[in-house]
Amino acid sequence: MPCSLTRANAYVAAIHRHHKPTPGNGGGFALAVADEAGGVRGVAIVGRPVARLLDDGWTAEVNRVATDGCPNACSALYGAVGRVAR
């Protein structure tokens, strides 16, 4: 499901064990995965590539993925990110 960058970064700050929220993110997008009750179980934040040489205007980079350990949440997020980016 779509998620604002602000809410996704707040989730990363609360859940991720060693990474901080993404700075700025250069016009990216965020997605969330939720359970049947509607509770967010993980987020993915996508933006422009960090490496300048890869920033060709067509390339997207997954900057953060954070989940609460829900089985298959990461796979669901990476699959959804790939579909949205294409």
N, CA, C and O atoms as a MOPAC input file, in Angstrom:
PM7 MOZYME 1SCF
protein

 N      0.83900 1    -1.17400 1     0.00000 1
 C      0.00000 1     0.00000 1     0.00000 1
 C      0.88500 1     1.23800 1     0.00000 1
 O      1.98400 1     1.19200 1     0.55100 1
 N      0.44800 1     2.34200 1    -0.59700 1
 C      1.23700 1     3.57100 1    -0.58800 1
 C      1.42800 1     4.08300 1     0.83900 1
 O      0.59600 1     3.85600 1     1.71700 1
 N      2.53700 1     4.77500 1     1.04200 1
 C      2.87100 1     5.30300 1     2.35900 1
 C      3.63000 1     6.61000 1     2.15000 1
 O      4.42700 1     6.71600 1     1.21700 1
 N      3.40100 1     7.58100 1     2.98600 1
 C      4.15200 1     8.83300 1     2.85400 1
 C      5.58800 1     8.62000 1     3.32300 1
 O      5.85300 1     7.75400 1     4.15700 1
 N      6.50400 1     9.40600 1     2.78800 1
 C      7.90500 1     9.31100 1     3.19800 1
 C      8.06800 1     9.64400 1     4.67200 1
 O      8.91300 1     9.06100 1     5.35000 1
 N      7.27300 1    10.56800 1     5.16700 1
 C      7.34200 1    10.94500 1     6.58200 1
 C      6.96400 1     9.76800 1     7.47800 1
 O      7.65600 1     9.48500 1     8.45600 1
 N      5.87500 1     9.08700 1     7.15200 1
 C      5.44300 1     7.94100 1     7.96300 1
 C      6.41600 1     6.77200 1     7.84000 1
 O      6.68500 1     6.07300 1     8.81700 1
 N      6.94300 1     6.56400 1     6.63000 1
 C      7.91000 1     5.47100 1     6.43600 1
 C      9.18500 1     5.73900 1     7.23300 1
 O      9.72300 1     4.82700 1     7.86000 1
 N      9.66800 1     6.97000 1     7.21600 1
 C     10.86900 1     7.30900 1     7.98600 1
 C     10.61900 1     7.19000 1     9.48900 1
 O     11.51900 1     6.80300 1    10.23500 1
 N      9.41500 1     7.51600 1     9.93500 1
 C      9.08100 1     7.34300 1    11.35300 1
 C      9.10000 1     5.85900 1    11.71700 1
 O      9.55400 1     5.49700 1    12.80300 1
 N      8.61800 1     5.00700 1    10.83200 1
 C      8.63800 1     3.55900 1    11.06800 1
 C     10.07500 1     3.05900 1    11.13100 1
 O     10.41900 1     2.26600 1    12.00800 1
 N     10.91300 1     3.51500 1    10.21200 1
 C     12.32800 1     3.12300 1    10.21300 1
 C     12.98900 1     3.53800 1    11.52100 1
 O     13.73700 1     2.76200 1    12.11600 1
 N     12.71500 1     4.75800 1    11.96700 1
 C     13.31000 1     5.25000 1    13.22000 1
 C     12.88600 1     4.39100 1    14.40900 1
 O     13.66200 1     4.19000 1    15.34300 1
 N     11.66300 1     3.88900 1    14.37500 1
 C     11.15200 1     3.09900 1    15.50100 1
 C     11.56600 1     1.63200 1    15.44600 1
 O     11.73400 1     1.00900 1    16.49400 1
 N     11.73400 1     1.06500 1    14.25100 1
 C     11.91100 1    -0.37600 1    14.11000 1
 C     13.32800 1    -0.80200 1    13.72100 1
 O     13.84100 1    -1.78600 1    14.25500 1
 N     13.96000 1    -0.08500 1    12.81000 1
 C     15.23200 1    -0.56600 1    12.25300 1
 C     16.32900 1    -0.57400 1    13.30600 1
 O     16.46500 1     0.37600 1    14.07700 1
 N     17.11000 1    -1.64700 1    13.33700 1
 C     18.06500 1    -1.82800 1    14.42400 1
 C     19.33800 1    -1.00500 1    14.29300 1
 O     19.98000 1    -0.73300 1    15.30700 1
 N     19.74100 1    -0.58900 1    13.06800 1
 C     20.97100 1     0.18000 1    12.97400 1
 C     20.97000 1     1.32000 1    11.96600 1
 O     21.88700 1     2.14100 1    11.99300 1
 N     19.99200 1     1.40900 1    11.08500 1
 C     19.95200 1     2.52200 1    10.13900 1
 C     19.00300 1     3.61300 1    10.61700 1
 O     17.98300 1     3.35300 1    11.25500 1
 N     19.37600 1     4.83100 1    10.28700 1
 C     18.52900 1     5.97900 1    10.60000 1
 C     17.58700 1     6.22200 1     9.42200 1
 O     17.76800 1     5.63100 1     8.35800 1
 N     16.58100 1     7.08600 1     9.59800 1
 C     15.70900 1     7.44700 1     8.48000 1
 C     16.50900 1     8.05200 1     7.32600 1
 O     17.61300 1     8.55900 1     7.52600 1
 N     15.94700 1     7.99600 1     6.12600 1
 C     16.64400 1     8.51500 1     4.95600 1
 C     16.62000 1    10.04200 1     4.94300 1
 O     15.60200 1    10.64600 1     5.28300 1
 N     17.71700 1    10.66600 1     4.55900 1
 C     17.73500 1    12.12300 1     4.43800 1
 C     17.16000 1    12.55300 1     3.09900 1
 O     17.50800 1    11.97400 1     2.07100 1
 N     16.30200 1    13.54200 1     3.08600 1
 C     15.78900 1    14.12100 1     1.84400 1
 C     15.13300 1    13.15900 1     0.88000 1
 O     13.93800 1    13.28100 1     0.61200 1
 N     15.88000 1    12.20600 1     0.35200 1
 C     15.44400 1    11.13000 1    -0.52400 1
 C     15.23900 1    11.54000 1    -1.97000 1
 O     14.90700 1    10.67700 1    -2.78300 1
 N     15.41000 1    12.77900 1    -2.33800 1
 C     15.40300 1    13.15500 1    -3.74300 1
 C     14.16200 1    12.78100 1    -4.52600 1
 O     14.27100 1    12.28900 1    -5.65000 1
 N     12.99400 1    12.99900 1    -3.96500 1
 C     11.75800 1    12.77100 1    -4.70600 1
 C     11.37200 1    11.32800 1    -4.87400 1
 O     10.79900 1    10.96400 1    -5.90200 1
 N     11.66000 1    10.50100 1    -3.91300 1
 C     11.33500 1     9.08500 1    -3.99500 1
 C      9.91100 1     8.79400 1    -3.57300 1
 O      9.05900 1     9.68000 1    -3.51400 1
 N      9.67500 1     7.51200 1    -3.27800 1
 C      8.35700 1     7.08300 1    -2.81000 1
 C      8.55000 1     6.00600 1    -1.76000 1
 O      9.64200 1     5.46000 1    -1.60400 1
 N      7.48900 1     5.71000 1    -1.05100 1
 C      7.53200 1     4.68300 1    -0.00700 1
 C      6.30400 1     3.79600 1    -0.13100 1
 O      5.23200 1     4.23500 1    -0.54600 1
 N      6.49100 1     2.53500 1     0.24200 1
 C      5.40400 1     1.56400 1     0.28600 1
 C      5.40100 1     0.89000 1     1.64400 1
 O      6.43700 1     0.78300 1     2.30000 1
 N      4.23300 1     0.43900 1     2.05600 1
 C      4.09700 1    -0.28100 1     3.32200 1
 C      3.40300 1    -1.61300 1     3.04700 1
 O      2.63000 1    -1.74000 1     2.09800 1
 N      3.68800 1    -2.59000 1     3.88400 1
 C      2.98100 1    -3.85800 1     3.84600 1
 C      2.20100 1    -3.96500 1     5.15100 1
 O      2.72400 1    -3.67800 1     6.22800 1
 N      0.95000 1    -4.37800 1     5.03800 1
 C      0.07800 1    -4.43300 1     6.21400 1
 C     -0.50500 1    -5.83500 1     6.37500 1
 O     -0.60200 1    -6.59700 1     5.41200 1
 N     -0.88800 1    -6.15800 1     7.60200 1
 C     -1.53400 1    -7.44100 1     7.86600 1
 C     -3.03500 1    -7.33500 1     7.61500 1
 O     -3.52500 1    -6.29000 1     7.18800 1
 N     -3.75800 1    -8.41400 1     7.87900 1
 C     -5.20200 1    -8.44400 1     7.61500 1
 C     -5.96500 1    -7.40700 1     8.42100 1
 O     -7.00700 1    -6.92100 1     7.98100 1
 N     -5.45400 1    -7.06400 1     9.59700 1
 C     -6.13100 1    -6.07400 1    10.45100 1
 C     -5.77500 1    -4.64000 1    10.07400 1
 O     -6.31000 1    -3.69800 1    10.66000 1
 N     -4.87500 1    -4.46300 1     9.09900 1
 C     -4.50600 1    -3.12100 1     8.67100 1
 C     -3.28800 1    -2.55600 1     9.38300 1
 O     -2.91300 1    -1.40600 1     9.15400 1
 N     -2.66800 1    -3.35200 1    10.24200 1
 C     -1.47100 1    -2.88900 1    10.94800 1
 C     -0.24700 1    -2.96000 1    10.05400 1
 O     -0.01700 1    -3.97800 1     9.40200 1
 N      0.54000 1    -1.89500 1    10.01500 1
 C      1.73800 1    -1.85800 1     9.18400 1
 C      2.78400 1    -2.80000 1     9.76600 1
 O      3.10500 1    -2.72700 1    10.95300 1
 N      3.31200 1    -3.68100 1     8.92900 1
 C      4.31400 1    -4.66100 1     9.35300 1
 C      5.68900 1    -4.36000 1     8.78100 1
 O      6.68200 1    -4.94400 1     9.21600 1
 N      5.76100 1    -3.44300 1     7.79700 1
 C      7.05300 1    -3.08600 1     7.22500 1
 C      6.90500 1    -1.98800 1     6.19500 1
 O      5.81100 1    -1.73000 1     5.69500 1
 N      8.03200 1    -1.33600 1     5.87800 1
 C      8.05600 1    -0.26700 1     4.88200 1
 C      9.29200 1    -0.40700 1     4.00600 1
 O     10.29400 1    -1.00000 1     4.40600 1
 N      9.20100 1     0.14800 1     2.81000 1
 C     10.33800 1     0.26500 1     1.90300 1
 C     10.37300 1     1.70500 1     1.41200 1
 O      9.34100 1     2.27500 1     1.05800 1
 N     11.56100 1     2.28600 1     1.39300 1
 C     11.74700 1     3.65300 1     0.91300 1
 C     12.63700 1     3.59200 1    -0.31600 1
 O     13.72600 1     3.02100 1    -0.27600 1
 N     12.16900 1     4.18400 1    -1.40900 1
 C     12.86800 1     4.16400 1    -2.68700 1
 C     13.16700 1     5.60100 1    -3.09800 1
 O     12.33600 1     6.49400 1    -2.93100 1
 N     14.36000 1     5.81000 1    -3.63500 1
 C     14.73800 1     7.14600 1    -4.07900 1
 C     15.75300 1     7.07600 1    -5.19700 1
 O     15.96000 1     6.03000 1    -5.81300 1
 N     16.37500 1     8.20200 1    -5.44300 1
 C     17.43100 1     8.26200 1    -6.44200 1
 C     18.65800 1     7.51900 1    -5.92600 1
 O     18.85600 1     7.42000 1    -4.71500 1
 N     19.48400 1     6.99700 1    -6.83000 1
 C     20.68600 1     6.27700 1    -6.39900 1
 C     21.62600 1     7.16700 1    -5.59300 1
 O     21.75000 1     8.36200 1    -5.86200 1
 N     22.27600 1     6.58000 1    -4.61600 1
 C     23.23500 1     7.31500 1    -3.79900 1
 C     24.48500 1     7.64200 1    -4.62100 1
 O     25.03400 1     8.73800 1    -4.50600 1
 N     24.93200 1     6.70200 1    -5.44400 1
 C     26.10900 1     6.92800 1    -6.28800 1
 C     25.74300 1     7.85600 1    -7.45100 1
 O     24.81300 1     7.57500 1    -8.20700 1
 N     26.46900 1     8.94200 1    -7.58600 1
 C     26.15700 1     9.92600 1    -8.62500 1
 C     26.22000 1     9.34100 1   -10.03200 1
 O     25.42300 1     9.72600 1   -10.88700 1
 N     27.14100 1     8.42900 1   -10.29200 1
 C     27.27400 1     7.86500 1   -11.63400 1
 C     26.07300 1     7.00800 1   -12.03300 1
 O     25.81500 1     6.82800 1   -13.22300 1
 N     25.34700 1     6.48700 1   -11.07000 1
 C     24.15300 1     5.69100 1   -11.36200 1
 C     22.89200 1     6.53500 1   -11.48700 1
 O     21.85000 1     6.02800 1   -11.90300 1
 N     22.97100 1     7.80600 1   -11.13500 1
 C     21.80600 1     8.68800 1   -11.15800 1
 C     21.58000 1     9.19900 1   -12.57800 1
 O     21.92600 1    10.33200 1   -12.91300 1
 N     20.99600 1     8.34100 1   -13.39600 1
 C     20.78500 1     8.65400 1   -14.81200 1
 C     19.36500 1     9.13500 1   -15.11100 1
 O     19.02900 1     9.36300 1   -16.27300 1
 N     18.53800 1     9.29000 1   -14.09900 1
 C     17.15800 1     9.71400 1   -14.31000 1
 C     16.18200 1     8.56400 1   -14.49300 1
 O     14.97000 1     8.77800 1   -14.47500 1
 N     16.68700 1     7.34700 1   -14.66800 1
 C     15.84200 1     6.17200 1   -14.87900 1
 C     16.00600 1     5.13000 1   -13.79500 1
 O     15.19000 1     4.21700 1   -13.67600 1
 N     17.05200 1     5.26100 1   -13.00900 1
 C     17.37300 1     4.24800 1   -12.01500 1
 C     16.79800 1     4.61500 1   -10.65400 1
 O     16.94100 1     5.74600 1   -10.19100 1
 N     16.15300 1     3.65400 1   -10.02600 1
 C     15.65000 1     3.83000 1    -8.65900 1
 C     16.43900 1     2.90400 1    -7.74100 1
 O     16.89400 1     1.83900 1    -8.15900 1
 N     16.59700 1     3.31300 1    -6.50100 1
 C     17.34500 1     2.52100 1    -5.53000 1
 C     16.52600 1     2.35900 1    -4.25800 1
 O     15.95000 1     3.32200 1    -3.74900 1
 N     16.48000 1     1.14000 1    -3.75400 1
 C     15.82500 1     0.90200 1    -2.46800 1
 C     16.78900 1     1.38500 1    -1.39000 1
 O     17.85000 1     0.79700 1    -1.18100 1
 N     16.40600 1     2.46400 1    -0.70900 1
 C     17.26700 1     3.06100 1     0.30400 1
 C     17.09500 1     2.42600 1     1.67500 1
 O     18.06300 1     2.33200 1     2.42900 1
 N     15.89600 1     1.99000 1     2.01400 1
 C     15.64900 1     1.34900 1     3.30400 1
 C     14.52300 1     0.34100 1     3.17300 1
 O     13.56200 1     0.54700 1     2.43100 1
 N     14.66000 1    -0.74600 1     3.90400 1
 C     13.57200 1    -1.69800 1     4.13300 1
 C     13.60800 1    -2.02100 1     5.61000 1
 O     14.65600 1    -2.37600 1     6.14800 1
 N     12.47500 1    -1.90200 1     6.26200 1
 C     12.38600 1    -2.21100 1     7.69200 1
 C     11.07900 1    -2.95300 1     7.93500 1
 O     10.01500 1    -2.52400 1     7.48900 1
 N     11.17300 1    -4.06900 1     8.64600 1
 C      9.97900 1    -4.83000 1     9.02000 1
 C     10.07600 1    -5.20400 1    10.49500 1
 O     11.13000 1    -5.08400 1    11.11900 1
 N      8.96400 1    -5.65200 1    11.02700 1
 C      8.94300 1    -6.10100 1    12.41600 1
 C      9.20100 1    -7.59500 1    12.52700 1
 O      8.97700 1    -8.18200 1    13.58600 1
 N      9.66800 1    -8.22000 1    11.45000 1
 C      9.96100 1    -9.64900 1    11.45700 1
 C      8.85200 1   -10.50500 1    10.90000 1
 O      8.95600 1   -11.73100 1    10.91500 1
 N      7.80400 1    -9.90200 1    10.41500 1
 C      6.68700 1   -10.65500 1     9.83000 1
 C      7.20100 1   -11.49500 1     8.65500 1
 O      7.90200 1   -10.97400 1     7.78800 1
 N      6.85900 1   -12.79200 1     8.61800 1
 C      7.33100 1   -13.64400 1     7.52600 1
 C      6.91000 1   -13.10800 1     6.15300 1
 O      5.75900 1   -12.72300 1     5.95100 1
 N      7.84900 1   -13.09200 1     5.22900 1
 C      7.63800 1   -12.69700 1     3.83300 1
 C      7.34900 1   -11.21200 1     3.63000 1
 O      7.02600 1   -10.80900 1     2.51300 1
 N      7.45500 1   -10.39600 1     4.65900 1
 C      7.19700 1    -8.95900 1     4.50000 1
 C      8.23800 1    -8.31600 1     3.59300 1
 O      7.88800 1    -7.49800 1     2.74200 1
 N      9.50200 1    -8.66700 1     3.75600 1
 C     10.55900 1    -8.09700 1     2.90300 1
 C     10.34500 1    -8.48000 1     1.44900 1
 O     10.46400 1    -7.63300 1     0.56400 1
 N     10.03000 1    -9.74100 1     1.18900 1
 C      9.79400 1   -10.19800 1    -0.17900 1
 C      8.61400 1    -9.46100 1    -0.80100 1
 O      8.66700 1    -9.06600 1    -1.96500 1
 N      7.55700 1    -9.27800 1    -0.02900 1
 C      6.38800 1    -8.56000 1    -0.52900 1
 C      6.74600 1    -7.11900 1    -0.87300 1
 O      6.29800 1    -6.58700 1    -1.88900 1
 N      7.55800 1    -6.48800 1    -0.02200 1
 C      7.95800 1    -5.10300 1    -0.26900 1
 C      8.84700 1    -4.98700 1    -1.50200 1
 O      8.62700 1    -4.11500 1    -2.34300 1
 N      9.85600 1    -5.86300 1    -1.61900 1
 C     10.73800 1    -5.80800 1    -2.78400 1
 C      9.97300 1    -6.08500 1    -4.07600 1
 O     10.23900 1    -5.44900 1    -5.09600 1
 N      9.04600 1    -7.00500 1    -4.04800 1
 C      8.23000 1    -7.28100 1    -5.23500 1
 C      7.36400 1    -6.09400 1    -5.62400 1
 O      7.26800 1    -5.74800 1    -6.80100 1
 N      6.73300 1    -5.46900 1    -4.63300 1
 C      5.88400 1    -4.31000 1    -4.91200 1
 C      6.70600 1    -3.13600 1    -5.41600 1
 O      6.28500 1    -2.42700 1    -6.33000 1
 N      7.88700 1    -2.92500 1    -4.82000 1
 C      8.76800 1    -1.83600 1    -5.25700 1
 C      9.17400 1    -2.04400 1    -6.71100 1
 O      9.17100 1    -1.09900 1    -7.50100 1
 N      9.52000 1    -3.26700 1    -7.06200 1
 C      9.89900 1    -3.54900 1    -8.44500 1
 C      8.77400 1    -3.27500 1    -9.43000 1
 O      9.00200 1    -2.71600 1   -10.50300 1
 N      7.55600 1    -3.67100 1    -9.06300 1
 C      6.41300 1    -3.42400 1    -9.94300 1
 C      6.13100 1    -1.93900 1   -10.08400 1
 O      5.87000 1    -1.47000 1   -11.19200 1
 N      6.17800 1    -1.18800 1    -8.99400 1
 C      5.91200 1     0.24700 1    -9.04500 1
 C      7.00500 1     0.97000 1    -9.83000 1
 O      6.70700 1     1.86800 1   -10.61700 1
 N      8.24700 1     0.59500 1    -9.62600 1
 C      9.35900 1     1.26900 1   -10.29700 1
 C      9.32700 1     1.04100 1   -11.81400 1
 O      9.67200 1     1.93400 1   -12.58800 1
 N      8.91400 1    -0.14900 1   -12.22900 1
 C      8.83200 1    -0.41400 1   -13.67000 1
 C      7.74400 1     0.42200 1   -14.29900 1
 O      7.52200 1     0.33800 1   -15.50700 1

